[in-house]
Amino acid sequence: MDKKLLALLACPVCKGELKLNGEKTELLCFLDAMAFPLREGIPVMLATEARTLSTDERLHKS
Ligand SMILES: [Zn+2]
């Protein structure tokens, strides 16, 4: 995924910074503990599509 594109993306909930996960399959917001999926490289920036991060994932900011 393009790093410039990633820099432009903000969390739709808190407008905060997002981090790409290690597998490059999700964009993570640690403030909201939410993970937004990437579908074929396209970020799905919808709270309804997001997964909630586990406590373990929140502690290991990979
Ligand atoms: Zn957020």
N, CA, C, O and the ligand as a Tripos MOL2 file, in Angstrom:
@<TRIPOS>MOLECULE
protein
  249   247    63     0     0
PROTEIN
NO_CHARGES

@<TRIPOS>ATOM
      1 N           0.8370   -1.2040    0.0000 N.3       1 MET1
      2 CA          0.0000    0.0000    0.0000 C.3       1 MET1
      3 C           0.8730    1.2550    0.0000 C.2       1 MET1
      4 O           1.9250    1.2920    0.6390 O.2       1 MET1
      5 N           0.4350    2.2580   -0.7080 N.am      2 ASP2
      6 CA          1.1830    3.5060   -0.8500 C.3       2 ASP2
      7 C           1.2750    4.2330    0.4950 C.2       2 ASP2
      8 O           0.2610    4.5010    1.1390 O.2       2 ASP2
      9 N           2.4920    4.5430    0.9040 N.am      3 LYS3
     10 CA          2.6630    5.2250    2.1960 C.3       3 LYS3
     11 C           2.0860    6.6350    2.1760 C.2       3 LYS3
     12 O           1.6150    7.1340    3.1970 O.2       3 LYS3
     13 N           2.1250    7.2690    1.0170 N.am      4 LYS4
     14 CA          1.5290    8.6110    0.9300 C.3       4 LYS4
     15 C           0.0250    8.5360    1.1270 C.2       4 LYS4
     16 O          -0.5780    9.3840    1.7850 O.2       4 LYS4
     17 N          -0.5630    7.5070    0.5450 N.am      5 LEU5
     18 CA         -2.0020    7.3150    0.7200 C.3       5 LEU5
     19 C          -2.3150    7.0530    2.1870 C.2       5 LEU5
     20 O          -3.2760    7.5930    2.7350 O.2       5 LEU5
     21 N          -1.5080    6.2330    2.8060 N.am      6 LEU6
     22 CA         -1.7260    5.9200    4.2130 C.3       6 LEU6
     23 C          -1.6700    7.1850    5.0690 C.2       6 LEU6
     24 O          -2.4510    7.3390    6.0070 O.2       6 LEU6
     25 N          -0.7430    8.0880    4.7420 N.am      7 ALA7
     26 CA         -0.5980    9.3180    5.5070 C.3       7 ALA7
     27 C          -1.8350   10.1980    5.3950 C.2       7 ALA7
     28 O          -2.1190   10.9920    6.2920 O.2       7 ALA7
     29 N          -2.5620   10.0610    4.3100 N.am      8 LEU8
     30 CA         -3.7570   10.8750    4.0920 C.3       8 LEU8
     31 C          -4.9690   10.3080    4.8200 C.2       8 LEU8
     32 O          -5.9580   11.0050    5.0480 O.2       8 LEU8
     33 N          -4.8750    9.0440    5.1760 N.am      9 LEU9
     34 CA         -6.0190    8.4020    5.7980 C.3       9 LEU9
     35 C          -6.0780    8.7200    7.2820 C.2       9 LEU9
     36 O          -5.0650    8.6930    7.9800 O.2       9 LEU9
     37 N          -7.2610    9.0160    7.7440 N.am     10 ALA10
     38 CA         -7.4720    9.2340    9.1690 C.3      10 ALA10
     39 C          -8.6350    8.3650    9.6150 C.2      10 ALA10
     40 O          -9.5020    7.9920    8.8250 O.2      10 ALA10
     41 N          -8.6270    8.0590   10.8780 N.am     11 CYS11
     42 CA         -9.7080    7.2650   11.4390 C.3      11 CYS11
     43 C         -11.0340    8.0080   11.2470 C.2      11 CYS11
     44 O         -11.1250    9.1900   11.5820 O.2      11 CYS11
     45 N         -12.0530    7.3440   10.7200 N.am     12 PRO12
     46 CA        -13.3420    8.0250   10.5090 C.3      12 PRO12
     47 C         -14.0720    8.3400   11.8120 C.2      12 PRO12
     48 O         -15.0170    9.1280   11.8310 O.2      12 PRO12
     49 N         -13.6250    7.7190   12.8910 N.am     13 VAL13
     50 CA        -14.2930    7.9280   14.1810 C.3      13 VAL13
     51 C         -13.6570    9.0910   14.9360 C.2      13 VAL13
     52 O         -14.3430   10.0350   15.3280 O.2      13 VAL13
     53 N         -12.3320    9.0180   15.1380 N.am     14 CYS14
     54 CA        -11.6510   10.0250   15.9540 C.3      14 CYS14
     55 C         -10.7670   10.9590   15.1330 C.2      14 CYS14
     56 O         -10.1850   11.8980   15.6760 O.2      14 CYS14
     57 N         -10.6620   10.7040   13.8160 N.am     15 LYS15
     58 CA         -9.8140   11.4990   12.9180 C.3      15 LYS15
     59 C          -8.3320   11.3710   13.2650 C.2      15 LYS15
     60 O          -7.5090   12.1870   12.8510 O.2      15 LYS15
     61 N          -8.0160   10.3430   14.0220 N.am     16 GLY16
     62 CA         -6.6380   10.1320   14.4480 C.3      16 GLY16
     63 C          -5.8300    9.3590   13.4260 C.2      16 GLY16
     64 O          -6.3160    8.9840   12.3590 O.2      16 GLY16
     65 N          -4.5790    9.1360   13.7920 N.am     17 GLU17
     66 CA         -3.6320    8.4420   12.9170 C.3      17 GLU17
     67 C          -3.9430    6.9490   12.8750 C.2      17 GLU17
     68 O          -4.3290    6.3500   13.8780 O.2      17 GLU17
     69 N          -3.7650    6.3650   11.6930 N.am     18 LEU18
     70 CA         -3.9540    4.9290   11.5290 C.3      18 LEU18
     71 C          -2.6160    4.2550   11.2760 C.2      18 LEU18
     72 O          -1.7200    4.8390   10.6650 O.2      18 LEU18
     73 N          -2.4890    3.0320   11.7470 N.am     19 LYS19
     74 CA         -1.2740    2.2410   11.5300 C.3      19 LYS19
     75 C          -1.6150    0.9980   10.7200 C.2      19 LYS19
     76 O          -2.5900    0.3010   10.9990 O.2      19 LYS19
     77 N          -0.7930    0.7380    9.7170 N.am     20 LEU20
     78 CA         -0.9600   -0.4930    8.9430 C.3      20 LEU20
     79 C          -0.4570   -1.6580    9.7870 C.2      20 LEU20
     80 O           0.6070   -1.5630   10.3980 O.2      20 LEU20
     81 N          -1.1980   -2.7370    9.8280 N.am     21 ASN21
     82 CA         -0.7550   -3.8860   10.6190 C.3      21 ASN21
     83 C           0.3620   -4.6490    9.9090 C.2      21 ASN21
     84 O           0.6650   -4.3930    8.7430 O.2      21 ASN21
     85 N           0.9640   -5.5830   10.6300 N.am     22 GLY22
     86 CA          2.1170   -6.3000   10.1070 C.3      22 GLY22
     87 C           1.8260   -7.0790    8.8410 C.2      22 GLY22
     88 O           2.6860   -7.1940    7.9680 O.2      22 GLY22
     89 N           0.6260   -7.6130    8.7360 N.am     23 GLU23
     90 CA          0.2360   -8.4020    7.5620 C.3      23 GLU23
     91 C          -0.2450   -7.5150    6.4180 C.2      23 GLU23
     92 O          -0.5290   -7.9980    5.3220 O.2      23 GLU23
     93 N          -0.3330   -6.2130    6.6840 N.am     24 LYS24
     94 CA         -0.8320   -5.2490    5.6850 C.3      24 LYS24
     95 C          -2.2350   -5.6000    5.2090 C.2      24 LYS24
     96 O          -2.5590   -5.4590    4.0290 O.2      24 LYS24
     97 N          -3.0530   -6.0530    6.1340 N.am     25 THR25
     98 CA         -4.4270   -6.4130    5.7940 C.3      25 THR25
     99 C          -5.4420   -5.5150    6.4920 C.2      25 THR25
    100 O          -6.6290   -5.5270    6.1660 O.2      25 THR25
    101 N          -4.9530   -4.7280    7.4640 N.am     26 GLU26
    102 CA         -5.8670   -3.8880    8.2270 C.3      26 GLU26
    103 C          -5.1820   -2.5760    8.6000 C.2      26 GLU26
    104 O          -3.9600   -2.5090    8.7260 O.2      26 GLU26
    105 N          -5.9940   -1.5420    8.7720 N.am     27 LEU27
    106 CA         -5.5210   -0.2700    9.3040 C.3      27 LEU27
    107 C          -6.0520   -0.1510   10.7260 C.2      27 LEU27
    108 O          -7.2500   -0.2880   10.9710 O.2      27 LEU27
    109 N          -5.1430    0.1040   11.6530 N.am     28 LEU28
    110 CA         -5.5070    0.0630   13.0640 C.3      28 LEU28
    111 C          -5.5840    1.4510   13.6730 C.2      28 LEU28
    112 O          -4.7260    2.2980   13.4260 O.2      28 LEU28
    113 N          -6.6230    1.6790   14.4740 N.am     29 CYS29
    114 CA         -6.7100    2.8740   15.3050 C.3      29 CYS29
    115 C          -6.6440    2.4130   16.7530 C.2      29 CYS29
    116 O          -7.5450    1.7370   17.2510 O.2      29 CYS29
    117 N          -5.5510    2.7960   17.4190 N.am     30 PHE30
    118 CA         -5.3890    2.3370   18.8030 C.3      30 PHE30
    119 C          -6.2180    3.1650   19.7780 C.2      30 PHE30
    120 O          -6.5090    2.7100   20.8840 O.2      30 PHE30
    121 N          -6.5960    4.3570   19.3840 N.am     31 LEU31
    122 CA         -7.4450    5.1750   20.2620 C.3      31 LEU31
    123 C          -8.8310    4.5600   20.4180 C.2      31 LEU31
    124 O          -9.3960    4.5290   21.5110 O.2      31 LEU31
    125 N          -9.3590    4.0750   19.3100 N.am     32 ASP32
    126 CA        -10.6940    3.4710   19.3290 C.3      32 ASP32
    127 C         -10.6480    1.9600   19.4490 C.2      32 ASP32
    128 O         -11.6830    1.3150   19.6190 O.2      32 ASP32
    129 N          -9.4320    1.3830   19.3600 N.am     33 ALA33
    130 CA         -9.2730   -0.0730   19.3530 C.3      33 ALA33
    131 C         -10.0780   -0.6930   18.2200 C.2      33 ALA33
    132 O         -10.8070   -1.6660   18.4100 O.2      33 ALA33
    133 N          -9.9300   -0.1050   17.0350 N.am     34 MET34
    134 CA        -10.6410   -0.6090   15.8660 C.3      34 MET34
    135 C          -9.6660   -0.9170   14.7450 C.2      34 MET34
    136 O          -8.6240   -0.2750   14.6090 O.2      34 MET34
    137 N         -10.0250   -1.9180   13.9420 N.am     35 ALA35
    138 CA         -9.2210   -2.3130   12.7770 C.3      35 ALA35
    139 C         -10.0960   -2.2310   11.5390 C.2      35 ALA35
    140 O         -11.1250   -2.9000   11.4410 O.2      35 ALA35
    141 N          -9.6700   -1.4000   10.5940 N.am     36 PHE36
    142 CA        -10.4140   -1.2410    9.3440 C.3      36 PHE36
    143 C          -9.7880   -2.1310    8.2810 C.2      36 PHE36
    144 O          -8.5730   -2.0940    8.0860 O.2      36 PHE36
    145 N         -10.5860   -2.9210    7.5960 N.am     37 PRO37
    146 CA        -10.0250   -3.8900    6.6470 C.3      37 PRO37
    147 C          -9.5490   -3.2380    5.3530 C.2      37 PRO37
    148 O         -10.0510   -2.1980    4.9290 O.2      37 PRO37
    149 N          -8.5580   -3.8940    4.7420 N.am     38 LEU38
    150 CA         -8.1470   -3.5530    3.3810 C.3      38 LEU38
    151 C          -8.7050   -4.6380    2.4740 C.2      38 LEU38
    152 O          -8.4440   -5.8240    2.6800 O.2      38 LEU38
    153 N          -9.4610   -4.2360    1.4860 N.am     39 ARG39
    154 CA        -10.0240   -5.2030    0.5380 C.3      39 ARG39
    155 C          -9.3720   -4.9710   -0.8120 C.2      39 ARG39
    156 O          -9.6170   -3.9620   -1.4720 O.2      39 ARG39
    157 N          -8.5250   -5.9360   -1.2190 N.am     40 GLU40
    158 CA         -7.7650   -5.8280   -2.4720 C.3      40 GLU40
    159 C          -6.9880   -4.5190   -2.5030 C.2      40 GLU40
    160 O          -6.9040   -3.8520   -3.5340 O.2      40 GLU40
    161 N          -6.4190   -4.1640   -1.3490 N.am     41 GLY41
    162 CA         -5.5840   -2.9770   -1.2620 C.3      41 GLY41
    163 C          -6.3330   -1.6850   -1.0280 C.2      41 GLY41
    164 O          -5.7220   -0.6270   -0.8770 O.2      41 GLY41
    165 N          -7.6540   -1.7610   -0.9950 N.am     42 ILE42
    166 CA         -8.4600   -0.5600   -0.8100 C.3      42 ILE42
    167 C          -8.9660   -0.5200    0.6380 C.2      42 ILE42
    168 O          -9.6530   -1.4420    1.0780 O.2      42 ILE42
    169 N          -8.6330    0.5290    1.3700 N.am     43 PRO43
    170 CA         -9.1080    0.6080    2.7530 C.3      43 PRO43
    171 C         -10.6130    0.8460    2.8390 C.2      43 PRO43
    172 O         -11.1590    1.6920    2.1310 O.2      43 PRO43
    173 N         -11.2600    0.1080    3.6940 N.am     44 VAL44
    174 CA        -12.6960    0.2560    3.9290 C.3      44 VAL44
    175 C         -12.8590    1.0560    5.2180 C.2      44 VAL44
    176 O         -12.7870    0.5100    6.3180 O.2      44 VAL44
    177 N         -13.0800    2.3570    5.0600 N.am     45 MET45
    178 CA        -13.0770    3.2470    6.2140 C.3      45 MET45
    179 C         -14.4860    3.4330    6.7710 C.2      45 MET45
    180 O         -15.0040    4.5480    6.8350 O.2      45 MET45
    181 N         -15.0850    2.3340    7.1650 N.am     46 LEU46
    182 CA        -16.4290    2.3730    7.7200 C.3      46 LEU46
    183 C         -16.4180    1.7330    9.0990 C.2      46 LEU46
    184 O         -15.9380    0.6140    9.2750 O.2      46 LEU46
    185 N         -16.9520    2.4560   10.0680 N.am     47 ALA47
    186 CA        -16.9990    1.9180   11.4250 C.3      47 ALA47
    187 C         -17.7970    0.6180   11.4750 C.2      47 ALA47
    188 O         -17.5170   -0.2600   12.2910 O.2      47 ALA47
    189 N         -18.7890    0.5020   10.5980 N.am     48 THR48
    190 CA        -19.6230   -0.7040   10.5830 C.3      48 THR48
    191 C         -18.8560   -1.9180   10.0680 C.2      48 THR48
    192 O         -19.2240   -3.0560   10.3600 O.2      48 THR48
    193 N         -17.7830   -1.6780    9.2950 N.am     49 GLU49
    194 CA        -16.9770   -2.7710    8.7460 C.3      49 GLU49
    195 C         -15.7730   -3.0820    9.6270 C.2      49 GLU49
    196 O         -15.0790   -4.0730    9.4020 O.2      49 GLU49
    197 N         -15.5240   -2.2540   10.6150 N.am     50 ALA50
    198 CA        -14.3220   -2.3960   11.4340 C.3      50 ALA50
    199 C         -14.4630   -3.5240   12.4480 C.2      50 ALA50
    200 O         -15.5570   -3.8860   12.8810 O.2      50 ALA50
    201 N         -13.3060   -4.0530   12.8010 N.am     51 ARG51
    202 CA        -13.2000   -5.0960   13.8200 C.3      51 ARG51
    203 C         -12.6740   -4.4320   15.0880 C.2      51 ARG51
    204 O         -11.8980   -3.4790   15.0190 O.2      51 ARG51
    205 N         -13.0930   -4.9300   16.2290 N.am     52 THR52
    206 CA        -12.5720   -4.4210   17.4880 C.3      52 THR52
    207 C         -11.2640   -5.1230   17.8280 C.2      52 THR52
    208 O         -11.1790   -6.3500   17.7660 O.2      52 THR52
    209 N         -10.2580   -4.3560   18.1820 N.am     53 LEU53
    210 CA         -8.9690   -4.9450   18.5480 C.3      53 LEU53
    211 C          -9.0680   -5.6230   19.9030 C.2      53 LEU53
    212 O          -9.7670   -5.1560   20.8020 O.2      53 LEU53
    213 N          -8.3610   -6.7250   20.0300 N.am     54 SER54
    214 CA         -8.2890   -7.3920   21.3240 C.3      54 SER54
    215 C          -7.3530   -6.6180   22.2500 C.2      54 SER54
    216 O          -6.5600   -5.7940   21.7950 O.2      54 SER54
    217 N          -7.4480   -6.8840   23.5270 N.am     55 THR55
    218 CA         -6.5660   -6.2300   24.4960 C.3      55 THR55
    219 C          -5.1080   -6.5140   24.1660 C.2      55 THR55
    220 O          -4.2510   -5.6370   24.2720 O.2      55 THR55
    221 N          -4.8410   -7.7510   23.7640 N.am     56 ASP56
    222 CA         -3.4750   -8.1340   23.4180 C.3      56 ASP56
    223 C          -2.9540   -7.3220   22.2290 C.2      56 ASP56
    224 O          -1.8090   -6.8710   22.2250 O.2      56 ASP56
    225 N          -3.8000   -7.1480   21.2390 N.am     57 GLU57
    226 CA         -3.4050   -6.3700   20.0670 C.3      57 GLU57
    227 C          -3.1510   -4.9080   20.4300 C.2      57 GLU57
    228 O          -2.2530   -4.2660   19.8850 O.2      57 GLU57
    229 N          -3.9380   -4.4050   21.3400 N.am     58 ARG58
    230 CA         -3.7580   -3.0090   21.7480 C.3      58 ARG58
    231 C          -2.4480   -2.8120   22.4790 C.2      58 ARG58
    232 O          -1.8080   -1.7680   22.3540 O.2      58 ARG58
    233 N          -2.0470   -3.8190   23.2450 N.am     59 LEU59
    234 CA         -0.8020   -3.7180   24.0160 C.3      59 LEU59
    235 C           0.4140   -3.8790   23.1350 C.2      59 LEU59
    236 O           1.4530   -3.2720   23.3940 O.2      59 LEU59
    237 N           0.2990   -4.6940   22.0890 N.am     60 HIS60
    238 CA          1.4050   -4.9100   21.1570 C.3      60 HIS60
    239 C           1.1520   -4.0960   19.9060 C.2      60 HIS60
    240 O           0.5740   -4.5910   18.9390 O.2      60 HIS60
    241 N           1.5700   -2.8880   19.9270 N.am     61 LYS61
    242 CA          1.3040   -1.9830   18.8050 C.3      61 LYS61
    243 C           2.2070   -2.3410   17.6390 C.2      61 LYS61
    244 O           3.1620   -1.6300   17.3280 O.2      61 LYS61
    245 N           1.8920   -3.4410   17.0100 N.am     62 SER62
    246 CA          2.7340   -3.9610   15.9220 C.3      62 SER62
    247 C           2.6060   -3.1150   14.6780 C.2      62 SER62
    248 O           3.2440   -3.4060   13.6660 O.2      62 SER62
    249 ZN         -9.9560    6.3360   15.8530 Zn       63 ZN63
@<TRIPOS>BOND
     1     1     2 1
     2     2     3 1
     3     3     4 2
     4     3     5 am
     5     5     6 1
     6     6     7 1
     7     7     8 2
     8     7     9 am
     9     9    10 1
    10    10    11 1
    11    11    12 2
    12    11    13 am
    13    13    14 1
    14    14    15 1
    15    15    16 2
    16    15    17 am
    17    17    18 1
    18    18    19 1
    19    19    20 2
    20    19    21 am
    21    21    22 1
    22    22    23 1
    23    23    24 2
    24    23    25 am
    25    25    26 1
    26    26    27 1
    27    27    28 2
    28    27    29 am
    29    29    30 1
    30    30    31 1
    31    31    32 2
    32    31    33 am
    33    33    34 1
    34    34    35 1
    35    35    36 2
    36    35    37 am
    37    37    38 1
    38    38    39 1
    39    39    40 2
    40    39    41 am
    41    41    42 1
    42    42    43 1
    43    43    44 2
    44    43    45 am
    45    45    46 1
    46    46    47 1
    47    47    48 2
    48    47    49 am
    49    49    50 1
    50    50    51 1
    51    51    52 2
    52    51    53 am
    53    53    54 1
    54    54    55 1
    55    55    56 2
    56    55    57 am
    57    57    58 1
    58    58    59 1
    59    59    60 2
    60    59    61 am
    61    61    62 1
    62    62    63 1
    63    63    64 2
    64    63    65 am
    65    65    66 1
    66    66    67 1
    67    67    68 2
    68    67    69 am
    69    69    70 1
    70    70    71 1
    71    71    72 2
    72    71    73 am
    73    73    74 1
    74    74    75 1
    75    75    76 2
    76    75    77 am
    77    77    78 1
    78    78    79 1
    79    79    80 2
    80    79    81 am
    81    81    82 1
    82    82    83 1
    83    83    84 2
    84    83    85 am
    85    85    86 1
    86    86    87 1
    87    87    88 2
    88    87    89 am
    89    89    90 1
    90    90    91 1
    91    91    92 2
    92    91    93 am
    93    93    94 1
    94    94    95 1
    95    95    96 2
    96    95    97 am
    97    97    98 1
    98    98    99 1
    99    99   100 2
   100    99   101 am
   101   101   102 1
   102   102   103 1
   103   103   104 2
   104   103   105 am
   105   105   106 1
   106   106   107 1
   107   107   108 2
   108   107   109 am
   109   109   110 1
   110   110   111 1
   111   111   112 2
   112   111   113 am
   113   113   114 1
   114   114   115 1
   115   115   116 2
   116   115   117 am
   117   117   118 1
   118   118   119 1
   119   119   120 2
   120   119   121 am
   121   121   122 1
   122   122   123 1
   123   123   124 2
   124   123   125 am
   125   125   126 1
   126   126   127 1
   127   127   128 2
   128   127   129 am
   129   129   130 1
   130   130   131 1
   131   131   132 2
   132   131   133 am
   133   133   134 1
   134   134   135 1
   135   135   136 2
   136   135   137 am
   137   137   138 1
   138   138   139 1
   139   139   140 2
   140   139   141 am
   141   141   142 1
   142   142   143 1
   143   143   144 2
   144   143   145 am
   145   145   146 1
   146   146   147 1
   147   147   148 2
   148   147   149 am
   149   149   150 1
   150   150   151 1
   151   151   152 2
   152   151   153 am
   153   153   154 1
   154   154   155 1
   155   155   156 2
   156   155   157 am
   157   157   158 1
   158   158   159 1
   159   159   160 2
   160   159   161 am
   161   161   162 1
   162   162   163 1
   163   163   164 2
   164   163   165 am
   165   165   166 1
   166   166   167 1
   167   167   168 2
   168   167   169 am
   169   169   170 1
   170   170   171 1
   171   171   172 2
   172   171   173 am
   173   173   174 1
   174   174   175 1
   175   175   176 2
   176   175   177 am
   177   177   178 1
   178   178   179 1
   179   179   180 2
   180   179   181 am
   181   181   182 1
   182   182   183 1
   183   183   184 2
   184   183   185 am
   185   185   186 1
   186   186   187 1
   187   187   188 2
   188   187   189 am
   189   189   190 1
   190   190   191 1
   191   191   192 2
   192   191   193 am
   193   193   194 1
   194   194   195 1
   195   195   196 2
   196   195   197 am
   197   197   198 1
   198   198   199 1
   199   199   200 2
   200   199   201 am
   201   201   202 1
   202   202   203 1
   203   203   204 2
   204   203   205 am
   205   205   206 1
   206   206   207 1
   207   207   208 2
   208   207   209 am
   209   209   210 1
   210   210   211 1
   211   211   212 2
   212   211   213 am
   213   213   214 1
   214   214   215 1
   215   215   216 2
   216   215   217 am
   217   217   218 1
   218   218   219 1
   219   219   220 2
   220   219   221 am
   221   221   222 1
   222   222   223 1
   223   223   224 2
   224   223   225 am
   225   225   226 1
   226   226   227 1
   227   227   228 2
   228   227   229 am
   229   229   230 1
   230   230   231 1
   231   231   232 2
   232   231   233 am
   233   233   234 1
   234   234   235 1
   235   235   236 2
   236   235   237 am
   237   237   238 1
   238   238   239 1
   239   239   240 2
   240   239   241 am
   241   241   242 1
   242   242   243 1
   243   243   244 2
   244   243   245 am
   245   245   246 1
   246   246   247 1
   247   247   248 2
@<TRIPOS>SUBSTRUCTURE
     1 MET1         2 RESIDUE 1 A MET
     2 ASP2         6 RESIDUE 1 A ASP
     3 LYS3        10 RESIDUE 1 A LYS
     4 LYS4        14 RESIDUE 1 A LYS
     5 LEU5        18 RESIDUE 1 A LEU
     6 LEU6        22 RESIDUE 1 A LEU
     7 ALA7        26 RESIDUE 1 A ALA
     8 LEU8        30 RESIDUE 1 A LEU
     9 LEU9        34 RESIDUE 1 A LEU
    10 ALA10       38 RESIDUE 1 A ALA
    11 CYS11       42 RESIDUE 1 A CYS
    12 PRO12       46 RESIDUE 1 A PRO
    13 VAL13       50 RESIDUE 1 A VAL
    14 CYS14       54 RESIDUE 1 A CYS
    15 LYS15       58 RESIDUE 1 A LYS
    16 GLY16       62 RESIDUE 1 A GLY
    17 GLU17       66 RESIDUE 1 A GLU
    18 LEU18       70 RESIDUE 1 A LEU
    19 LYS19       74 RESIDUE 1 A LYS
    20 LEU20       78 RESIDUE 1 A LEU
    21 ASN21       82 RESIDUE 1 A ASN
    22 GLY22       86 RESIDUE 1 A GLY
    23 GLU23       90 RESIDUE 1 A GLU
    24 LYS24       94 RESIDUE 1 A LYS
    25 THR25       98 RESIDUE 1 A THR
    26 GLU26      102 RESIDUE 1 A GLU
    27 LEU27      106 RESIDUE 1 A LEU
    28 LEU28      110 RESIDUE 1 A LEU
    29 CYS29      114 RESIDUE 1 A CYS
    30 PHE30      118 RESIDUE 1 A PHE
    31 LEU31      122 RESIDUE 1 A LEU
    32 ASP32      126 RESIDUE 1 A ASP
    33 ALA33      130 RESIDUE 1 A ALA
    34 MET34      134 RESIDUE 1 A MET
    35 ALA35      138 RESIDUE 1 A ALA
    36 PHE36      142 RESIDUE 1 A PHE
    37 PRO37      146 RESIDUE 1 A PRO
    38 LEU38      150 RESIDUE 1 A LEU
    39 ARG39      154 RESIDUE 1 A ARG
    40 GLU40      158 RESIDUE 1 A GLU
    41 GLY41      162 RESIDUE 1 A GLY
    42 ILE42      166 RESIDUE 1 A ILE
    43 PRO43      170 RESIDUE 1 A PRO
    44 VAL44      174 RESIDUE 1 A VAL
    45 MET45      178 RESIDUE 1 A MET
    46 LEU46      182 RESIDUE 1 A LEU
    47 ALA47      186 RESIDUE 1 A ALA
    48 THR48      190 RESIDUE 1 A THR
    49 GLU49      194 RESIDUE 1 A GLU
    50 ALA50      198 RESIDUE 1 A ALA
    51 ARG51      202 RESIDUE 1 A ARG
    52 THR52      206 RESIDUE 1 A THR
    53 LEU53      210 RESIDUE 1 A LEU
    54 SER54      214 RESIDUE 1 A SER
    55 THR55      218 RESIDUE 1 A THR
    56 ASP56      222 RESIDUE 1 A ASP
    57 GLU57      226 RESIDUE 1 A GLU
    58 ARG58      230 RESIDUE 1 A ARG
    59 LEU59      234 RESIDUE 1 A LEU
    60 HIS60      238 RESIDUE 1 A HIS
    61 LYS61      242 RESIDUE 1 A LYS
    62 SER62      246 RESIDUE 1 A SER
    63 ZN63       249 GROUP 0 **** ****
